[in-house]
């Protein structure tokens, strides 16, 4: 692969230039701001006078983003011809949105122009919300919840759908895992990301199977760029601690650039003891995790390539499904190891930008639990199951334009995957999956109206020892955005699909984490969802608001239901599990989200968000299981700049209200509603000759005893009590 990187040099040549100045509203320079040519992955930092310069850029139309600490990020379109100049003014405001979305169209698009409901976590918000669990980091976004197994494991829930119905990406490439298992969350640490983008609603037209409920895309920061200047070297580090479970986190980053090359090393370590609730300690809920990345890339006038290795791994302890036995210590433990190698390239050929991504992923999941009792009466531990998932994915995209009004993407993608089952409990059989797809997505700007439409065809082949399964699926999407000054009306209709998982098809064994014996159905057909989404948005200097409503009709929805049968899984000690079987029926989900932010004064902003969803099994007329209850959050933040002891400081409070879920599936365990108070404060100031940030958060200030409806421990344990988190970051 390094040889391929070197080949990029053949495409280098004399290009045009882009230069300018970044300033604040008073005209003062903003030093250290990051200016990025998004399509080319070129990066420049502003100097002390606010100036920046790119050399050797090919002529064409591009998207530029500018980010400065303490300022709202902005995006600008620019046409580069010869020596081009673009100066930008950044504003200090608490009311802003991420200016671009990549995930909604697989190409840069102003966030307000997407008919798909999108949300992003970036800048300060991402640093404050980061967690070992990606789902917990996103759980405060409208329409997004976390199905939690303690604080260390979580699965994103988007509009009531989770697991294999929500697709997680890293920089546009699929992250494959054992999504049927509630104890196996997305294998990525949000701390490695520059931003995380979320699509609320189906997106199979762009990403294929599993994007039925939504998409989460973890996007890393572009590699540093010397831009023809002197060699650059930067470093940064972060330490944090949390009081509830004595969690300690340390992160370090080292990166540099020379000539056309850029590189980065990034490592994160986390260690935590058991969680504490207002009722006491939850034994066996600690974890340790080690994650990181190593990346190297080459930037040229007409091409860029990046080779990236990412690792996410750790040991995560779990409470027993029926709760800890009296006097018992220890318990089951999940050992997770996920390794990925991604090779990405962008090449300008005429007026077309070719984007390629190839990724190899190795995902290992092992559970260690009690396997019996010794002659002396002591519990014996051993490997309950040992699963290994190896996946190779490839994508090739051609981004094109037709004049100033039309742009689009044509693409092909492929997946080759193998599942190997080892260990004492054969949860699923060994199997192989091969799939391929072709798709197109076009967008046209017609004055105030912007129209987006796309279509996709997927073929999928599943093979195992004695049988095969073949699927062909069609996905499509049509959306419209109508702009009226600061407001925009949106509507979108999308068709998405999901192939049944191996567990849904062929499981025949104990699922100890759920205390049940599960039997699959080899005759299950793919799910198909048709989603209608409408919304209204408002974005001005002092007010940002969004209101969205949706109806998602999922045909052949796969669900599990209990039977009257029991299976004996252990004779010493005696133990039997109820048999559960997978079935299908049509389902309907109705819901909506609302979000409002207002700058009441220069130093004060207030915000509110609310969401609700209602899911129904059309065959049984029963509610779908684990539908998140309606919730509301109200918050306010004070922020000042230029105070004597800090460049920037903030202090905020938020009240979160979760209602009691009254529409219960027979498998649901009821919980009460609750109200939580969360506080936060922080500052930015020079530390060790560099920019330093200090963030303090107090979660569940009143130490309220409550049980989240989406907690897998709710039957026998409270949710965590008060938690004080202190984080210190130092970097350039």
C-alpha positions, 0 to 999 in steps of 0.5 A, a space after each residue: 500500500 505504501 507503494 500506492 501512496 508513492 504513485 500519487 507523486 506521479 499526479 503532482 503538478 503545478 497548480 493554482 493557489 488559494 489564499 486569504 485571511 481569517 478575522 473576527 467581526 472586529 477585524 482582528 486576526 484569528 490565529 491557529 484557525 484550520 482551513 480545509 479544502 474538503 474535497 482534496 483533504 488539504 489543510 492549512 493553519 492561519 498564521 499570527 496575522 490570520 493569513 493562510 495559503 494553499 499552493 498547487 491546487 487544481 482549478 475547480 469548484 470546492 468547499 472550504 471550511 474554517 474552524 477556530 477555537 471559540 468561533 462557529 465553524 463556517 463553510 464557503 463555496 469557492 471556484 479556484 482559477 489561478 491565484 484565488 483569494 477568499 477571506 472569512 469572518 468568524 463569529 463568536 456565538 453559541 447558536 450554530 450548527 455543523 456547516 457541512 454534512 458528508 453522510 447525507 449525500 456522500 459528498 460535501 453539502 451544506 447541512 441546511 440543504 439536506 432533506 434528510 434530518 441530520 445532526 452532528 456532534 463536533 467541536 466543544 460538544 464532542 469533547 464534552 460528551 465523549 465516552 468509551 461508548 459511542 452510543 452514550 456520547 450521542 444520547 443527548 441528540 434529538 431522536 437518538 437514545 442509547 440501549 445501555 449495558 452499564 456505562 461502558 457498552 451501548 448501542 445507538 437507538 435512532 427513532 426507536 430502531 437499534 442493533 442491525 437496523 442502525 448502520 455505524 460507519 467510520 469515515 464512510 466505511 461500514 463497521 461490522 460487529 455482532 449487532 444482534 448482541 446487546 452487549 456488543 456496541 459499535 467498536 469505535 471511540 468518539 475521541 478519535 473523531 473530528 465530528 460525528 454525523 447522524 442521519 435520522 431515518 433510512 439511508 439504504 440508497 447510499 449505504 445498503 443493508 442495515 441503514 433502516 433506522 439511521 446512520 452514524 458516521 464517525 469522521 476523523 480529522 484530516 491529516 496535517 499538511 505542510 502546504 509547501 512550507 517548513 516541516 511541522 510537528 504538533 502534539 497534545 494530550 488529555 487526562 480525565 477522571 470520573 468519580 462514580 466508577 473511579 474512571 481514569 482516561 489518558 490520551 496522547 496525540 503526535 502528528 506532523 507533516 513534511 512536503 506532501 506527507 502527513 501523519 498522526 499517532 493517537 492513543 487512548 486508554 481508559 480504566 474504570 471500577 464498578 459503577 455506583 447507584 444511590 443504593 450502592 455498588 454494582 459489582 462487576 461493572 468495570 472495564 478497561 479499554 485501549 484504542 488508537 490509530 496510526 495514519 499516514 497520507 500523501 497530498 498532491 495537486 490532483 490526488 490524495 491517499 491515506 492509509 489508516 490503522 485503527 484499534 478498539 479493544 478492552 475487557 468489559 464486565 457484565 452483571 448477570 442477567 438475573 442480577 448478582 447472587 447474594 454474596 457473589 463477586 465477579 461475573 461474566 466478562 466480554 473481551 473485545 478486539 477490533 482491528 481495521 486497516 483502511 486505504 482511501 484515495 481521492 483522484 481528480 480526473 477531468 471534471 470528475 472526482 474519483 473516491 475509493 475506500 477499501 477496508 479490512 476489519 477483524 472483530 473478535 468477541 469472547 465471553 468468559 462466564 461460569 461453566 460449572 462448579 468444582 468438586 469443592 463447590 467453587 464456580 468454574 470459569 471458562 470461555 462460553 463463546 468465541 466469535 470472529 468476524 472478518 470483513 473486507 469492504 470496498 467502495 468506488 464513487 464518481 462525484 460529478 457536476 453538470 453546470 452550476 446547478 446539478 451535482 451527483 454521485 455514481 458508485 459501486 460497493 462490495 462486501 466479503 465477510 466470514 464468521 467463525 464460531 468457536 467456544 463452548 456455546 455455538 451461538 451461530 454457525 460458520 458462514 460466508 457473506 458476499 454482496 455487491 451494489 450499484 447506486 446513483 444519487 443526484 441533486 439539483 438546485 432550482 432557485 429556492 428549491 433543491 431536489 435530491 433523488 437516488 436509487 440503488 440495487 443490492 445483491 447478497 449471497 449467504 452460504 454455510 455448510 448445508 444451505 445458501 440464501 440469496 437476496 436482491 433488494 432495491 432502495 430509493 430516495 426522493 427529497 426536497 428542500 424549499 428555502 424561504 429566507 431564514 426558514 426551510 421546509 423539507 420533505 423526504 421519502 425513502 425506501 430501505 432494507 435489512 437482511 436478517 442476521 445470522 442469529 435471527 436465521 440460525 440461532 439454536 442455543 442459550 443467550 445467557 446475557 438475556 437469560 433465554 434460549 433462542 431459536 432462529 427461523 431460516 425462512 426469514 425474509 429481508 425487512 423493507 421500510 418506507 419512511 416519510 419525513 417532513 420538517 421545518 427549520 429556522 436558522 438566524 443569528 440568534 435563533 435556531 429551530 427544527 421540527 420534524 415528524 416521520 412515519 416509518 412502515 417496516 414490512 416483515 419486521 423481525 422480532 422475538 417472542 417467548 414460547 411455553 417451552 423450556 430447555 435445560 442448559 445445566 444440570 449442576 447446578 440445575 438451570 433451564 431457560 425459556 425458549 424464544 423464537 424469531 418471527 416476522 410481521 409488519 410494523 409502523 413507527 410514528 414520531 417526531 423531534 423538536 429542537 430550539 436554541 436562542 441567544 437571549 443575550 450576548 452572554 446567555 443562550 437557552 436551549 430545548 429539545 424533545 422527542 417521542 416515538 410510537 411503534 406498533 406490531 401490525 399483526 398483534 397490535 402490540 407495541 414494539 419492544 424497547 420503544 424509548 419513552 418521550 423525553 424533554 430537556 431544557 438548558 441554559 449556558 452562560 459564556 464569556 470571552 476575554 475575561 482576565 483569567 481565561 480566553 473563554 469560559 462557560 457555565 451551564 445547567 440542563 434539566 432532563 425529563 423522561 416520561 414513563 413508558 405506558 405502551 409496553 410490549 409483553 417483553 418489556 419491564 416497566 419503569 417510572 419517569 424521572 427528572 435529572 439535573 446536570 451541570 457543566 462549566 469550563 474554560 480555555 486558557 494558555 497552559 504549558 505554552 499551548 492552548 489548554 481546556 478544562 471541562 467539569 461536568 456533574 451528572 445527576 446532581 441530586 443523586 436521583 434513584 431511577 431506572 432508564 427504560 433502555 437500561 438492560 440492568 433495569 430489572 435488578 439495578 438502578 442507573 448510576 448515581 451522581 458522577 463528577 467528571 473533570 477533563 483537562 486537554 492541552 494541545 496546539 
